[in-house]
Amino acid sequence: GRVRVLAVMAEARMTTYPEVPTLRECGLDWVYANWFALVAPRGIPAPVRAALLAAAERAHARADVQEPMRARGIVPVWDGPEGFARFAAGFGETSAVLLRELGLAKA
């Protein structure tokens, strides 16, 4: 019962598995990342939105939040609402292409 990691679907090698190549290094142009987001209902009052955003950003910056993520190979990124909106807009399209190429979705 051992698991051998053959490749990672990341932009760069993971610090937790530095000897494991990326799929790009193996000749496959497939990159995929998990993500986490804090969401709230549309139209929440601006002061509430600002307070939630500030608290989330402070929490994200804390070492006791960052270190466990990094230890698990997660690269913590804080992009704020606008950055996440840009990321999310492209994520669906990128995912659809990848899933079709892998034969896991209808063409």
Jmol script that loads the backbone (N, CA, C; Angstrom):
load data "model"
ATOM      1  N   GLY A   1       0.715  -1.192   0.000  1.00  0.00           N
ATOM      2  CA  GLY A   1       0.000   0.000   0.000  1.00  0.00           C
ATOM      3  C   GLY A   1       0.768   1.280   0.000  1.00  0.00           C
ATOM      4  N   ARG A   2       1.482   1.585  -1.060  1.00  0.00           N
ATOM      5  CA  ARG A   2       2.138   2.897  -1.161  1.00  0.00           C
ATOM      6  C   ARG A   2       1.580   3.650  -2.361  1.00  0.00           C
ATOM      7  N   VAL A   3       1.536   4.944  -2.224  1.00  0.00           N
ATOM      8  CA  VAL A   3       1.112   5.807  -3.322  1.00  0.00           C
ATOM      9  C   VAL A   3       2.346   6.520  -3.847  1.00  0.00           C
ATOM     10  N   ARG A   4       2.485   6.520  -5.153  1.00  0.00           N
ATOM     11  CA  ARG A   4       3.616   7.215  -5.778  1.00  0.00           C
ATOM     12  C   ARG A   4       3.057   8.359  -6.618  1.00  0.00           C
ATOM     13  N   VAL A   5       3.448   9.574  -6.299  1.00  0.00           N
ATOM     14  CA  VAL A   5       2.985  10.744  -7.035  1.00  0.00           C
ATOM     15  C   VAL A   5       3.801  10.837  -8.317  1.00  0.00           C
ATOM     16  N   LEU A   6       3.115  10.810  -9.452  1.00  0.00           N
ATOM     17  CA  LEU A   6       3.795  10.818 -10.747  1.00  0.00           C
ATOM     18  C   LEU A   6       3.980  12.219 -11.305  1.00  0.00           C
ATOM     19  N   ALA A   7       3.017  13.096 -11.083  1.00  0.00           N
ATOM     20  CA  ALA A   7       3.088  14.462 -11.586  1.00  0.00           C
ATOM     21  C   ALA A   7       2.053  15.305 -10.854  1.00  0.00           C
ATOM     22  N   VAL A   8       2.241  16.611 -10.914  1.00  0.00           N
ATOM     23  CA  VAL A   8       1.279  17.536 -10.332  1.00  0.00           C
ATOM     24  C   VAL A   8       0.737  18.447 -11.427  1.00  0.00           C
ATOM     25  N   MET A   9      -0.519  18.839 -11.282  1.00  0.00           N
ATOM     26  CA  MET A   9      -1.168  19.710 -12.271  1.00  0.00           C
ATOM     27  C   MET A   9      -1.052  21.162 -11.825  1.00  0.00           C
ATOM     28  N   ALA A  10       0.166  21.623 -11.620  1.00  0.00           N
ATOM     29  CA  ALA A  10       0.409  22.969 -11.120  1.00  0.00           C
ATOM     30  C   ALA A  10       1.313  23.728 -12.081  1.00  0.00           C
ATOM     31  N   GLU A  11       1.375  25.043 -11.892  1.00  0.00           N
ATOM     32  CA  GLU A  11       2.257  25.881 -12.714  1.00  0.00           C
ATOM     33  C   GLU A  11       3.725  25.531 -12.470  1.00  0.00           C
ATOM     34  N   ALA A  12       4.039  25.209 -11.226  1.00  0.00           N
ATOM     35  CA  ALA A  12       5.423  24.920 -10.846  1.00  0.00           C
ATOM     36  C   ALA A  12       5.435  23.725  -9.903  1.00  0.00           C
ATOM     37  N   ARG A  13       6.596  23.140  -9.724  1.00  0.00           N
ATOM     38  CA  ARG A  13       6.716  22.023  -8.780  1.00  0.00           C
ATOM     39  C   ARG A  13       6.309  22.468  -7.386  1.00  0.00           C
ATOM     40  N   MET A  14       5.756  21.537  -6.640  1.00  0.00           N
ATOM     41  CA  MET A  14       5.296  21.834  -5.293  1.00  0.00           C
ATOM     42  C   MET A  14       6.445  21.703  -4.305  1.00  0.00           C
ATOM     43  N   THR A  15       6.486  22.603  -3.335  1.00  0.00           N
ATOM     44  CA  THR A  15       7.540  22.531  -2.324  1.00  0.00           C
ATOM     45  C   THR A  15       7.412  21.267  -1.490  1.00  0.00           C
ATOM     46  N   THR A  16       6.193  20.728  -1.383  1.00  0.00           N
ATOM     47  CA  THR A  16       5.996  19.505  -0.605  1.00  0.00           C
ATOM     48  C   THR A  16       6.465  18.263  -1.353  1.00  0.00           C
ATOM     49  N   TYR A  17       6.566  18.356  -2.683  1.00  0.00           N
ATOM     50  CA  TYR A  17       7.044  17.251  -3.521  1.00  0.00           C
ATOM     51  C   TYR A  17       7.990  17.806  -4.585  1.00  0.00           C
ATOM     52  N   PRO A  18       9.143  18.331  -4.191  1.00  0.00           N
ATOM     53  CA  PRO A  18      10.016  19.004  -5.166  1.00  0.00           C
ATOM     54  C   PRO A  18      10.560  18.087  -6.253  1.00  0.00           C
ATOM     55  N   GLU A  19      10.589  16.797  -6.005  1.00  0.00           N
ATOM     56  CA  GLU A  19      11.120  15.853  -6.993  1.00  0.00           C
ATOM     57  C   GLU A  19      10.077  15.436  -8.030  1.00  0.00           C
ATOM     58  N   VAL A  20       8.822  15.815  -7.813  1.00  0.00           N
ATOM     59  CA  VAL A  20       7.736  15.415  -8.711  1.00  0.00           C
ATOM     60  C   VAL A  20       7.551  16.485  -9.789  1.00  0.00           C
ATOM     61  N   PRO A  21       7.608  16.096 -11.067  1.00  0.00           N
ATOM     62  CA  PRO A  21       7.468  17.078 -12.144  1.00  0.00           C
ATOM     63  C   PRO A  21       6.026  17.554 -12.310  1.00  0.00           C
ATOM     64  N   THR A  22       5.890  18.677 -12.990  1.00  0.00           N
ATOM     65  CA  THR A  22       4.557  19.134 -13.376  1.00  0.00           C
ATOM     66  C   THR A  22       4.151  18.394 -14.646  1.00  0.00           C
ATOM     67  N   LEU A  23       2.868  18.400 -14.945  1.00  0.00           N
ATOM     68  CA  LEU A  23       2.424  17.776 -16.191  1.00  0.00           C
ATOM     69  C   LEU A  23       3.025  18.484 -17.399  1.00  0.00           C
ATOM     70  N   ARG A  24       3.225  19.802 -17.300  1.00  0.00           N
ATOM     71  CA  ARG A  24       3.868  20.528 -18.405  1.00  0.00           C
ATOM     72  C   ARG A  24       5.264  19.985 -18.663  1.00  0.00           C
ATOM     73  N   GLU A  25       5.986  19.685 -17.599  1.00  0.00           N
ATOM     74  CA  GLU A  25       7.322  19.109 -17.764  1.00  0.00           C
ATOM     75  C   GLU A  25       7.249  17.738 -18.426  1.00  0.00           C
ATOM     76  N   CYS A  26       6.107  17.082 -18.283  1.00  0.00           N
ATOM     77  CA  CYS A  26       5.910  15.759 -18.881  1.00  0.00           C
ATOM     78  C   CYS A  26       5.314  15.845 -20.285  1.00  0.00           C
ATOM     79  N   GLY A  27       5.107  17.054 -20.777  1.00  0.00           N
ATOM     80  CA  GLY A  27       4.604  17.223 -22.133  1.00  0.00           C
ATOM     81  C   GLY A  27       3.108  17.439 -22.262  1.00  0.00           C
ATOM     82  N   LEU A  28       2.400  17.573 -21.153  1.00  0.00           N
ATOM     83  CA  LEU A  28       0.954  17.823 -21.184  1.00  0.00           C
ATOM     84  C   LEU A  28       0.683  19.230 -20.654  1.00  0.00           C
ATOM     85  N   ASP A  29       0.048  20.056 -21.437  1.00  0.00           N
ATOM     86  CA  ASP A  29      -0.207  21.435 -21.030  1.00  0.00           C
ATOM     87  C   ASP A  29      -1.487  21.529 -20.205  1.00  0.00           C
ATOM     88  N   TRP A  30      -1.506  20.847 -19.089  1.00  0.00           N
ATOM     89  CA  TRP A  30      -2.659  20.837 -18.202  1.00  0.00           C
ATOM     90  C   TRP A  30      -2.251  21.399 -16.846  1.00  0.00           C
ATOM     91  N   VAL A  31      -2.903  22.470 -16.452  1.00  0.00           N
ATOM     92  CA  VAL A  31      -2.692  23.069 -15.137  1.00  0.00           C
ATOM     93  C   VAL A  31      -4.062  23.212 -14.493  1.00  0.00           C
ATOM     94  N   TYR A  32      -4.163  22.835 -13.249  1.00  0.00           N
ATOM     95  CA  TYR A  32      -5.434  22.913 -12.545  1.00  0.00           C
ATOM     96  C   TYR A  32      -5.143  23.209 -11.086  1.00  0.00           C
ATOM     97  N   ALA A  33      -5.942  24.051 -10.490  1.00  0.00           N
ATOM     98  CA  ALA A  33      -5.715  24.398  -9.091  1.00  0.00           C
ATOM     99  C   ALA A  33      -7.035  24.419  -8.336  1.00  0.00           C
ATOM    100  N   ASN A  34      -6.989  23.990  -7.111  1.00  0.00           N
ATOM    101  CA  ASN A  34      -8.131  24.144  -6.221  1.00  0.00           C
ATOM    102  C   ASN A  34      -8.157  25.579  -5.726  1.00  0.00           C
ATOM    103  N   TRP A  35      -9.304  26.030  -5.315  1.00  0.00           N
ATOM    104  CA  TRP A  35      -9.395  27.381  -4.786  1.00  0.00           C
ATOM    105  C   TRP A  35     -10.442  27.434  -3.685  1.00  0.00           C
ATOM    106  N   PHE A  36     -10.289  28.439  -2.866  1.00  0.00           N
ATOM    107  CA  PHE A  36     -11.205  28.686  -1.761  1.00  0.00           C
ATOM    108  C   PHE A  36     -11.638  30.144  -1.860  1.00  0.00           C
ATOM    109  N   ALA A  37     -12.866  30.426  -1.533  1.00  0.00           N
ATOM    110  CA  ALA A  37     -13.348  31.801  -1.590  1.00  0.00           C
ATOM    111  C   ALA A  37     -14.367  32.039  -0.488  1.00  0.00           C
ATOM    112  N   LEU A  38     -14.415  33.264  -0.043  1.00  0.00           N
ATOM    113  CA  LEU A  38     -15.448  33.700   0.889  1.00  0.00           C
ATOM    114  C   LEU A  38     -16.499  34.417   0.046  1.00  0.00           C
ATOM    115  N   VAL A  39     -17.726  33.981   0.139  1.00  0.00           N
ATOM    116  CA  VAL A  39     -18.796  34.599  -0.645  1.00  0.00           C
ATOM    117  C   VAL A  39     -19.885  35.127   0.285  1.00  0.00           C
ATOM    118  N   ALA A  40     -20.608  36.103  -0.207  1.00  0.00           N
ATOM    119  CA  ALA A  40     -21.709  36.694   0.549  1.00  0.00           C
ATOM    120  C   ALA A  40     -22.830  37.014  -0.430  1.00  0.00           C
ATOM    121  N   PRO A  41     -24.023  37.198   0.071  1.00  0.00           N
ATOM    122  CA  PRO A  41     -25.139  37.515  -0.828  1.00  0.00           C
ATOM    123  C   PRO A  41     -24.924  38.847  -1.551  1.00  0.00           C
ATOM    124  N   ARG A  42     -25.413  38.913  -2.761  1.00  0.00           N
ATOM    125  CA  ARG A  42     -25.371  40.163  -3.517  1.00  0.00           C
ATOM    126  C   ARG A  42     -26.169  41.218  -2.747  1.00  0.00           C
ATOM    127  N   GLY A  43     -25.658  42.419  -2.753  1.00  0.00           N
ATOM    128  CA  GLY A  43     -26.393  43.530  -2.155  1.00  0.00           C
ATOM    129  C   GLY A  43     -26.230  43.690  -0.655  1.00  0.00           C
ATOM    130  N   ILE A  44     -25.250  43.019  -0.048  1.00  0.00           N
ATOM    131  CA  ILE A  44     -25.060  43.246   1.389  1.00  0.00           C
ATOM    132  C   ILE A  44     -24.625  44.701   1.582  1.00  0.00           C
ATOM    133  N   PRO A  45     -24.940  45.303   2.712  1.00  0.00           N
ATOM    134  CA  PRO A  45     -24.576  46.703   2.940  1.00  0.00           C
ATOM    135  C   PRO A  45     -23.061  46.917   2.812  1.00  0.00           C
ATOM    136  N   ALA A  46     -22.681  48.023   2.224  1.00  0.00           N
ATOM    137  CA  ALA A  46     -21.267  48.322   1.980  1.00  0.00           C
ATOM    138  C   ALA A  46     -20.414  48.240   3.250  1.00  0.00           C
ATOM    139  N   PRO A  47     -20.877  48.762   4.396  1.00  0.00           N
ATOM    140  CA  PRO A  47     -20.044  48.652   5.603  1.00  0.00           C
ATOM    141  C   PRO A  47     -19.818  47.198   6.037  1.00  0.00           C
ATOM    142  N   VAL A  48     -20.838  46.364   5.871  1.00  0.00           N
ATOM    143  CA  VAL A  48     -20.707  44.945   6.223  1.00  0.00           C
ATOM    144  C   VAL A  48     -19.724  44.282   5.270  1.00  0.00           C
ATOM    145  N   ARG A  49     -19.849  44.575   3.977  1.00  0.00           N
ATOM    146  CA  ARG A  49     -18.931  44.019   2.972  1.00  0.00           C
ATOM    147  C   ARG A  49     -17.494  44.429   3.282  1.00  0.00           C
ATOM    148  N   ALA A  50     -17.296  45.700   3.590  1.00  0.00           N
ATOM    149  CA  ALA A  50     -15.949  46.200   3.884  1.00  0.00           C
ATOM    150  C   ALA A  50     -15.375  45.523   5.127  1.00  0.00           C
ATOM    151  N   ALA A  51     -16.198  45.348   6.160  1.00  0.00           N
ATOM    152  CA  ALA A  51     -15.724  44.708   7.392  1.00  0.00           C
ATOM    153  C   ALA A  51     -15.363  43.249   7.145  1.00  0.00           C
ATOM    154  N   LEU A  52     -16.205  42.532   6.393  1.00  0.00           N
ATOM    155  CA  LEU A  52     -15.909  41.130   6.077  1.00  0.00           C
ATOM    156  C   LEU A  52     -14.632  41.009   5.251  1.00  0.00           C
ATOM    157  N   LEU A  53     -14.496  41.868   4.273  1.00  0.00           N
ATOM    158  CA  LEU A  53     -13.319  41.837   3.414  1.00  0.00           C
ATOM    159  C   LEU A  53     -12.044  42.113   4.213  1.00  0.00           C
ATOM    160  N   ALA A  54     -12.082  43.122   5.075  1.00  0.00           N
ATOM    161  CA  ALA A  54     -10.909  43.454   5.890  1.00  0.00           C
ATOM    162  C   ALA A  54     -10.559  42.307   6.838  1.00  0.00           C
ATOM    163  N   ALA A  55     -11.567  41.713   7.461  1.00  0.00           N
ATOM    164  CA  ALA A  55     -11.317  40.598   8.383  1.00  0.00           C
ATOM    165  C   ALA A  55     -10.752  39.393   7.643  1.00  0.00           C
ATOM    166  N   ALA A  56     -11.286  39.099   6.467  1.00  0.00           N
ATOM    167  CA  ALA A  56     -10.791  37.962   5.685  1.00  0.00           C
ATOM    168  C   ALA A  56      -9.352  38.191   5.248  1.00  0.00           C
ATOM    169  N   GLU A  57      -9.045  39.404   4.826  1.00  0.00           N
ATOM    170  CA  GLU A  57      -7.672  39.695   4.393  1.00  0.00           C
ATOM    171  C   GLU A  57      -6.698  39.584   5.563  1.00  0.00           C
ATOM    172  N   ARG A  58      -7.089  40.096   6.724  1.00  0.00           N
ATOM    173  CA  ARG A  58      -6.227  39.975   7.912  1.00  0.00           C
ATOM    174  C   ARG A  58      -6.018  38.509   8.281  1.00  0.00           C
ATOM    175  N   ALA A  59      -7.093  37.733   8.267  1.00  0.00           N
ATOM    176  CA  ALA A  59      -6.985  36.309   8.610  1.00  0.00           C
ATOM    177  C   ALA A  59      -6.081  35.587   7.618  1.00  0.00           C
ATOM    178  N   HIS A  60      -6.246  35.876   6.346  1.00  0.00           N
ATOM    179  CA  HIS A  60      -5.438  35.228   5.308  1.00  0.00           C
ATOM    180  C   HIS A  60      -3.952  35.517   5.494  1.00  0.00           C
ATOM    181  N   ALA A  61      -3.619  36.698   5.976  1.00  0.00           N
ATOM    182  CA  ALA A  61      -2.220  37.098   6.132  1.00  0.00           C
ATOM    183  C   ALA A  61      -1.548  36.474   7.359  1.00  0.00           C
ATOM    184  N   ARG A  62      -2.312  35.902   8.249  1.00  0.00           N
ATOM    185  CA  ARG A  62      -1.748  35.353   9.487  1.00  0.00           C
ATOM    186  C   ARG A  62      -0.905  34.108   9.219  1.00  0.00           C
ATOM    187  N   ALA A  63       0.196  34.012   9.928  1.00  0.00           N
ATOM    188  CA  ALA A  63       1.085  32.857   9.783  1.00  0.00           C
ATOM    189  C   ALA A  63       0.374  31.560  10.165  1.00  0.00           C
ATOM    190  N   ASP A  64      -0.496  31.614  11.188  1.00  0.00           N
ATOM    191  CA  ASP A  64      -1.177  30.382  11.606  1.00  0.00           C
ATOM    192  C   ASP A  64      -2.255  29.949  10.612  1.00  0.00           C
ATOM    193  N   VAL A  65      -2.537  30.752   9.622  1.00  0.00           N
ATOM    194  CA  VAL A  65      -3.411  30.363   8.516  1.00  0.00           C
ATOM    195  C   VAL A  65      -2.554  29.931   7.326  1.00  0.00           C
ATOM    196  N   GLN A  66      -1.532  30.712   7.025  1.00  0.00           N
ATOM    197  CA  GLN A  66      -0.672  30.446   5.868  1.00  0.00           C
ATOM    198  C   GLN A  66       0.138  29.151   6.013  1.00  0.00           C
ATOM    199  N   GLU A  67       0.755  28.957   7.163  1.00  0.00           N
ATOM    200  CA  GLU A  67       1.677  27.823   7.328  1.00  0.00           C
ATOM    201  C   GLU A  67       1.014  26.453   7.149  1.00  0.00           C
ATOM    202  N   PRO A  68      -0.156  26.198   7.746  1.00  0.00           N
ATOM    203  CA  PRO A  68      -0.786  24.890   7.505  1.00  0.00           C
ATOM    204  C   PRO A  68      -1.156  24.668   6.039  1.00  0.00           C
ATOM    205  N   MET A  69      -1.542  25.745   5.350  1.00  0.00           N
ATOM    206  CA  MET A  69      -1.851  25.589   3.928  1.00  0.00           C
ATOM    207  C   MET A  69      -0.588  25.217   3.160  1.00  0.00           C
ATOM    208  N   ARG A  70       0.479  25.942   3.392  1.00  0.00           N
ATOM    209  CA  ARG A  70       1.742  25.656   2.695  1.00  0.00           C
ATOM    210  C   ARG A  70       2.241  24.242   3.003  1.00  0.00           C
ATOM    211  N   ALA A  71       2.057  23.801   4.244  1.00  0.00           N
ATOM    212  CA  ALA A  71       2.495  22.460   4.632  1.00  0.00           C
ATOM    213  C   ALA A  71       1.745  21.371   3.861  1.00  0.00           C
ATOM    214  N   ARG A  72       0.576  21.709   3.357  1.00  0.00           N
ATOM    215  CA  ARG A  72      -0.235  20.756   2.583  1.00  0.00           C
ATOM    216  C   ARG A  72      -0.106  20.978   1.080  1.00  0.00           C
ATOM    217  N   GLY A  73       0.852  21.825   0.696  1.00  0.00           N
ATOM    218  CA  GLY A  73       1.080  22.066  -0.720  1.00  0.00           C
ATOM    219  C   GLY A  73       0.152  23.091  -1.334  1.00  0.00           C
ATOM    220  N   ILE A  74      -0.588  23.808  -0.506  1.00  0.00           N
ATOM    221  CA  ILE A  74      -1.491  24.851  -0.996  1.00  0.00           C
ATOM    222  C   ILE A  74      -0.714  26.161  -1.046  1.00  0.00           C
ATOM    223  N   VAL A  75      -0.802  26.849  -2.165  1.00  0.00           N
ATOM    224  CA  VAL A  75      -0.149  28.150  -2.299  1.00  0.00           C
ATOM    225  C   VAL A  75      -1.197  29.217  -1.988  1.00  0.00           C
ATOM    226  N   PRO A  76      -1.108  29.851  -0.816  1.00  0.00           N
ATOM    227  CA  PRO A  76      -2.117  30.841  -0.455  1.00  0.00           C
ATOM    228  C   PRO A  76      -1.984  32.101  -1.317  1.00  0.00           C
ATOM    229  N   VAL A  77      -3.089  32.522  -1.904  1.00  0.00           N
ATOM    230  CA  VAL A  77      -3.109  33.722  -2.741  1.00  0.00           C
ATOM    231  C   VAL A  77      -4.275  34.588  -2.288  1.00  0.00           C
ATOM    232  N   TRP A  78      -4.010  35.861  -2.081  1.00  0.00           N
ATOM    233  CA  TRP A  78      -5.074  36.807  -1.783  1.00  0.00           C
ATOM    234  C   TRP A  78      -5.162  37.764  -2.962  1.00  0.00           C
ATOM    235  N   ASP A  79      -6.262  37.696  -3.690  1.00  0.00           N
ATOM    236  CA  ASP A  79      -6.457  38.566  -4.847  1.00  0.00           C
ATOM    237  C   ASP A  79      -7.545  39.603  -4.627  1.00  0.00           C
ATOM    238  N   GLY A  80      -8.277  39.502  -3.536  1.00  0.00           N
ATOM    239  CA  GLY A  80      -9.387  40.418  -3.317  1.00  0.00           C
ATOM    240  C   GLY A  80     -10.542  40.112  -4.260  1.00  0.00           C
ATOM    241  N   PRO A  81     -11.634  40.830  -4.101  1.00  0.00           N
ATOM    242  CA  PRO A  81     -12.829  40.537  -4.899  1.00  0.00           C
ATOM    243  C   PRO A  81     -12.621  40.685  -6.406  1.00  0.00           C
ATOM    244  N   GLU A  82     -11.937  41.729  -6.827  1.00  0.00           N
ATOM    245  CA  GLU A  82     -11.755  41.947  -8.266  1.00  0.00           C
ATOM    246  C   GLU A  82     -10.856  40.877  -8.870  1.00  0.00           C
ATOM    247  N   GLY A  83      -9.781  40.560  -8.192  1.00  0.00           N
ATOM    248  CA  GLY A  83      -8.880  39.521  -8.686  1.00  0.00           C
ATOM    249  C   GLY A  83      -9.563  38.167  -8.748  1.00  0.00           C
ATOM    250  N   PHE A  84     -10.358  37.862  -7.720  1.00  0.00           N
ATOM    251  CA  PHE A  84     -11.063  36.585  -7.740  1.00  0.00           C
ATOM    252  C   PHE A  84     -12.102  36.556  -8.852  1.00  0.00           C
ATOM    253  N   ALA A  85     -12.772  37.669  -9.095  1.00  0.00           N
ATOM    254  CA  ALA A  85     -13.767  37.718 -10.178  1.00  0.00           C
ATOM    255  C   ALA A  85     -13.106  37.413 -11.522  1.00  0.00           C
ATOM    256  N   ARG A  86     -11.914  37.963 -11.752  1.00  0.00           N
ATOM    257  CA  ARG A  86     -11.186  37.669 -13.000  1.00  0.00           C
ATOM    258  C   ARG A  86     -10.820  36.191 -13.065  1.00  0.00           C
ATOM    259  N   PHE A  87     -10.319  35.654 -11.956  1.00  0.00           N
ATOM    260  CA  PHE A  87      -9.948  34.244 -11.915  1.00  0.00           C
ATOM    261  C   PHE A  87     -11.164  33.358 -12.191  1.00  0.00           C
ATOM    262  N   ALA A  88     -12.265  33.627 -11.507  1.00  0.00           N
ATOM    263  CA  ALA A  88     -13.461  32.796 -11.638  1.00  0.00           C
ATOM    264  C   ALA A  88     -14.018  32.840 -13.056  1.00  0.00           C
ATOM    265  N   ALA A  89     -13.908  33.995 -13.704  1.00  0.00           N
ATOM    266  CA  ALA A  89     -14.418  34.117 -15.071  1.00  0.00           C
ATOM    267  C   ALA A  89     -13.710  33.152 -16.014  1.00  0.00           C
ATOM    268  N   GLY A  90     -12.414  32.968 -15.834  1.00  0.00           N
ATOM    269  CA  GLY A  90     -11.668  32.066 -16.704  1.00  0.00           C
ATOM    270  C   GLY A  90     -11.652  30.624 -16.236  1.00  0.00           C
ATOM    271  N   PHE A  91     -11.974  30.400 -14.968  1.00  0.00           N
ATOM    272  CA  PHE A  91     -11.871  29.062 -14.399  1.00  0.00           C
ATOM    273  C   PHE A  91     -12.821  28.081 -15.067  1.00  0.00           C
ATOM    274  N   GLY A  92     -14.058  28.497 -15.277  1.00  0.00           N
ATOM    275  CA  GLY A  92     -15.041  27.602 -15.897  1.00  0.00           C
ATOM    276  C   GLY A  92     -14.630  27.183 -17.290  1.00  0.00           C
ATOM    277  N   GLU A  93     -14.161  28.141 -18.068  1.00  0.00           N
ATOM    278  CA  GLU A  93     -13.737  27.831 -19.435  1.00  0.00           C
ATOM    279  C   GLU A  93     -12.520  26.910 -19.443  1.00  0.00           C
ATOM    280  N   THR A  94     -11.535  27.224 -18.621  1.00  0.00           N
ATOM    281  CA  THR A  94     -10.334  26.394 -18.537  1.00  0.00           C
ATOM    282  C   THR A  94     -10.687  24.978 -18.094  1.00  0.00           C
ATOM    283  N   SER A  95     -11.564  24.870 -17.103  1.00  0.00           N
ATOM    284  CA  SER A  95     -11.974  23.557 -16.601  1.00  0.00           C
ATOM    285  C   SER A  95     -12.694  22.759 -17.669  1.00  0.00           C
ATOM    286  N   ALA A  96     -13.563  23.415 -18.422  1.00  0.00           N
ATOM    287  CA  ALA A  96     -14.310  22.719 -19.473  1.00  0.00           C
ATOM    288  C   ALA A  96     -13.370  22.155 -20.529  1.00  0.00           C
ATOM    289  N   VAL A  97     -12.389  22.945 -20.942  1.00  0.00           N
ATOM    290  CA  VAL A  97     -11.415  22.481 -21.943  1.00  0.00           C
ATOM    291  C   VAL A  97     -10.650  21.281 -21.403  1.00  0.00           C
ATOM    292  N   LEU A  98     -10.163  21.383 -20.182  1.00  0.00           N
ATOM    293  CA  LEU A  98      -9.390  20.297 -19.584  1.00  0.00           C
ATOM    294  C   LEU A  98     -10.226  19.026 -19.470  1.00  0.00           C
ATOM    295  N   LEU A  99     -11.442  19.145 -18.992  1.00  0.00           N
ATOM    296  CA  LEU A  99     -12.288  17.962 -18.829  1.00  0.00           C
ATOM    297  C   LEU A  99     -12.605  17.306 -20.168  1.00  0.00           C
ATOM    298  N   ARG A 100     -12.793  18.117 -21.211  1.00  0.00           N
ATOM    299  CA  ARG A 100     -13.021  17.537 -22.546  1.00  0.00           C
ATOM    300  C   ARG A 100     -11.764  16.815 -23.030  1.00  0.00           C
ATOM    301  N   GLU A 101     -10.592  17.439 -22.847  1.00  0.00           N
ATOM    302  CA  GLU A 101      -9.340  16.809 -23.284  1.00  0.00           C
ATOM    303  C   GLU A 101      -9.079  15.499 -22.551  1.00  0.00           C
ATOM    304  N   LEU A 102      -9.507  15.425 -21.307  1.00  0.00           N
ATOM    305  CA  LEU A 102      -9.335  14.201 -20.523  1.00  0.00           C
ATOM    306  C   LEU A 102     -10.422  13.169 -20.817  1.00  0.00           C
ATOM    307  N   GLY A 103     -11.395  13.553 -21.628  1.00  0.00           N
ATOM    308  CA  GLY A 103     -12.490  12.645 -21.949  1.00  0.00           C
ATOM    309  C   GLY A 103     -13.506  12.505 -20.835  1.00  0.00           C
ATOM    310  N   LEU A 104     -13.552  13.482 -19.942  1.00  0.00           N
ATOM    311  CA  LEU A 104     -14.460  13.418 -18.801  1.00  0.00           C
ATOM    312  C   LEU A 104     -15.699  14.287 -18.984  1.00  0.00           C
ATOM    313  N   ALA A 105     -15.797  14.961 -20.136  1.00  0.00           N
ATOM    314  CA  ALA A 105     -16.966  15.795 -20.429  1.00  0.00           C
ATOM    315  C   ALA A 105     -17.299  15.665 -21.903  1.00  0.00           C
ATOM    316  N   LYS A 106     -18.535  15.952 -22.239  1.00  0.00           N
ATOM    317  CA  LYS A 106     -18.958  15.874 -23.640  1.00  0.00           C
ATOM    318  C   LYS A 106     -18.262  16.956 -24.455  1.00  0.00           C
ATOM    319  N   ALA A 107     -17.897  16.604 -25.668  1.00  0.00           N
ATOM    320  CA  ALA A 107     -17.211  17.554 -26.548  1.00  0.00           C
ATOM    321  C   ALA A 107     -18.153  18.606 -27.065  1.00  0.00           C
TER     322      ALA A 107
END
end "model"
wireframe off; spacefill off
backbone 0.3
color backbone group
